[in-house]
């Protein structure tokens, strides 16, 4: 097994790149904003710049050969290219694996970001020791990763675990995937902001009404301060998330459901409603078995999962 690998977690908002050792220790990291409405090459140029900066600054630690890249996308693993990325559509059809290999000199392997988060939480986080795991990432979008009998499940088309695009309202808001009413349109950071804005005309006393622009984090702060509008937004998110999790518990019978991503920071504002819906809708025994827990790795879940992916593959190759 190599001593160190490079790993990146590319989101709709941030790009995080890190040098990670075989024990999951992050030795060096860089973070930058994801270029807004950029071309695929501009996004990749930003990733490569952070990667090469880390490689240059850590040369004294020895050579690095592997680069694991987590992306918010359906991935064609055979060609190391993006099939579809609802939140970074400029990457659709782009051969990002080859681009990053050419611009870093490393062997590059791609992973769906939510699957990477599942791998990370299974390795060192909230699902450590479990054999059947569902990981749900609540970030710019909503993603999901599956580990069944200890093995990562990606499916023949790389779409296994696309939790965010389960429909909960057939005539609901248009989703970036092309469908309507996906749970991503109710439980993501983007959805939290959109729903708050939609409710503002009827709530002039909300602290959000004085802000021209606001983030999901600010909606959370307002909810903690008792703002009825903001509380309702997270109640709605918890309601729809619970519906989806109940169906997945019945379908997959997981031991652990790990909820991670930026919106998980508002855990106390939605989890009670989520668990209530699960209790109401799922089969009793699997619902009681499935522990719904908050991720332990925070923003590092995707990076550590991407690192573990290439560490494990390198270890297989040397055995």
Steps between C-alpha positions, in 0.01 A plus 500: 500500500634846417585723794322804361243586233341817371123536532245762399133563572343724235166654587268756352635757746851394605799303376701325771831327426720322753801277547392200708703222657407131526346551844268777384704787640477816290853633460432804284187658356383772265149637458360735237165613366362301210514736200151637445341406166841394375593271214614146574861597432481798736369279780766240432770765479408611851514142633837439333643826636416402859627145442831613355546755776471224759733270307760776475478596868524140622778373273719428805251235616566286191331432171124462452354289221124477561227763488142423608241749377148519644244674278127587527427296191400178336832361384601271215770309685621328184599831338557714814252755371190675629168377363278753675553753778176686586683756714807540274345447156805637318676176594247285313682277253842630602795260533612641832710197594724537197520878543608474863752225421657716231516808722624336821700200376308270735287189453146633542188314611156657518227440755151639550520746789229341712649155445833645608335639814355155570845344461651762731236464771525121476879519533540749782162651588143439601462166319829342607452126558161476325452274197187659351509876477307778330669839495294808410681825424306823543704766325447718194302198381402172664706189433517145624753221532445130565712237670337155502663202672811712537525574127447831323203483262518721190281313253577426133427861402654661807163626624444279804432710807363809321279574798463869417307423184227290656175678422291610799269746322418406137395856415764666717783736402710425193823326599840533336477134400200581277231349720260676735457483875818313592588500869799716404250778438394493865795387712814650343668828592378645170145390582514648851586841355240474222222396737586779742484757219164363384356547850640848564208700347274357770747552785617864505612464864753231418862608555569369150275770349766765564761307301537539124680166479536225759638148537363176642721563803325831561161328473625257764611787726157658461331170584711465815393852598135392472404637157179310404572525127845345533377231739233404246761471222698243698180320604418459131852375428475248784157385385607417145830351611309271736272382220801405288688332786195293594481361147872431494487324837228271362701441183856467630468406870812698603663481841609863493383808312761775517387853419781733408563815295456867581127484582571232762630793705132586555445148640285601796264695274393208280596164650201467734260538207711261289494230765126548554432440130724192500316359802166569335582360155767226521466139610543491876788256539735642233411853614601414855821340375608791282695751707466847349816684599673822414828459313814530711743618232337828402635657182780242489273201431528529121873563501569205730272277295672598176834430668384162631377408152847535347679364807288185489543455125877543531505245780309249282746556219797421721350189659 
